């Protein structure tokens, strides 16, 4: 329960909350993963059940498992990219601190997404601004929490945190590039050995 309270304290009082998580061991990777699962569920529900006034997505085309996988891949890329960058920039945060801060930061976005879904059921054409405003507040709150969490975890200044986050985005692209490169090389190696195998089969 202490870790649950610490999670909600981080959402409402980010500086104090993330300080306790980082330096007093009150963070929980399991709760962060649960928060990410909650966000992905709310995001998928919004895409399926939001009113047609604000939603132009065919609900039948939504694959919840695929979208959840995509969200977790993005979180893993962000955590790995931020950890690799901050290791070079004297960051004090551990990988678990980055994962925890990122997962906790998604809670306001999850709440805003599900609230916007309910509000969308009662708005008419031309009132989409209410739906958009709720999502904008959620995004801003999540961005603020992520900034505070990363800044506290690594004991950075605000400017250095912003620079680090920009470099993290570049690191994420680099990780995707290397992953695709390795996948392509693995495919070529597989094709090479498979062709040798087929050649041996026909010769024997």
N, C-alpha and C positions, 0 to 999 in steps of 0.2 A: 504493500500500500504506500510505503514511503516513495517508491519509484514512480508509482502512478501519480501521486501528488506532485512529485518533482516534475513530471511531464507536463501537467497542467499549469504549474508555476512557470515553466519555461515558455508556455504559450501566452500567458497573461503578463508575466514580468520577465522578459527574455534575458536581460543582463544578469539578474540575480539567479534566475532559474538555470541558465546554462553554466554559470559559475559553479553552482552546486553539482551539476551533472559532471562537469569536467574535473573539478578539484576535490569533490567530496564523494565521488563514486556513486552518485544517485541516478546515473543514466542506465538504460536498459536497451540493448540491441534488439531483444525480443519484442519490446513495446514499440520500438521504432519500425520494425518489420510489420508489426500488427497495424500501426498507423498507415504504413504504405499500402497494406492490403485494404484497409478501410477506404483510403483515398481512391484506389483503383475501382473498388466496388461502387463508390458514390459516383465516380466519373462515368462508369459504364451505365449505371442506372439513369443518370442524367441524359446520356445519349439515346437511351431507349425510351424513357418515359416523359421527357420534356415535351411540352406542348408544341404542336406543329407551327405555332406562331413564331417560335424562336429556334426550332429544331428542323433542319433540312436533311437530316440523316434518316435513311430507311432503317427502322429498328431491326428488320430481318437481316441486315448486313452486318450488324454489330456482333463481334466475337469477343465475349468477355474475357475468356482465357488468353486470347492473343493480346488483347489490350493490357491485361494485367502483366503478362510477360514483358511487353514493351516498356511498361512503367518501371519494372524491376531492372531491366537492362539499362535504362537511363539512369536509375539510381546507382547501380553498380558502376557504370561508367563515370558518373560524377564523383563518387567516393574514391575510385581508383585514380582518376585524374587529379582531384584535389590533393590526395595524399602524396602522389608523385611530385606535384609541383611544390607543395609545402615542405617536402623533405629537402628540396634544393634551396628553399628560402627560409630555413631555420624555423619552421613551424613546430610548435610543441604538441600539437594534437595527434592522437593516435587514430588509426583507421576506424576503430570502434566509435571514437568521439565524432568523427565526420558522419558516419552512418547514423548515429543517434540524433545528431543535430538535424540532419536532412529528413529523417523520418518524422521527428517531432514537428518540424516546420510544415509538414503537409497537412496537419490537422485542421487549421483554419480553412485551407482550400477544400478539404473534404466536406466540412460543415457548410461552406458557401455553395458548393456544388449541389449538395442535396437540398439546401434551402431554396436555391434558384430553381431547382426542378419543381418544387411544390408551388412556388410563386408563379411559375410559368403556366400553371393550370388555371390561373384566375386573371390573366392579363389578356387584353385584346390587341388586335393589330394596331401598331403605333405606340404601344406601351412597352416595347422591348427594352427601353432604357432601364427599367427597374431590374430586369433579369441581368442585363449587362453590368449594372452598378453593383449588384451583389457579387458577381464573379470578380469584378475589378477589386472590390474590397478584399476578397479572399486571396487573390493573387498578390496584392500589395502586402497583406499581413504575412503571407507565407514568405515573400521575398525579404521582409524585414526580419523575420525569425531566422531565416537561413543566413542572412548577413550577420546577425548578432551571434548565432551559434558558431559559425566559422571563425568569426573574430575572437570570440572568447576561447574557443578550443585551441587556437594557435597563438593566443596572446599577441594579436596583431593590432595595429592602428586601423582606423577606418579606411584610409587611403590604400594601405598595403593589402587589406582584405579585398577591396575592389579590384586591385591589380591581380591579386591571386585568383579571384573568380574569373576574370577575363582570361588568364592563362589556363585555368581549368577547362574552359570551353575549348581552347586550342588543343589541350591534352586529350580531351574526349575525342575530337576529330582524329588525332594522331593514333589513339588506341583503336578506333574503328578501322582506320586505314591499315594498320598492321594486322589486325584480325582478318580483314578481307584478303590481305596479301598472303598470310599464312594459310588461309583456307584455299586460296587459289594454288599455292605451292603444293599443299596436301593433295588437292585434286589431280594435279599434274603428275605427282609421284604415283598416285593410285592408278592413273591411266597408263603410265609407263610400265609398271609391274603387271598390270592386267593384260596389256598387249603382249608382254613376254610370256605370260602364262598361256594365253590363247595360241601364241606361236608354237610353244612347246607341245601343247595338246594336239595341234594339227600335224606337227612333225612326227610325234610318236604314233 
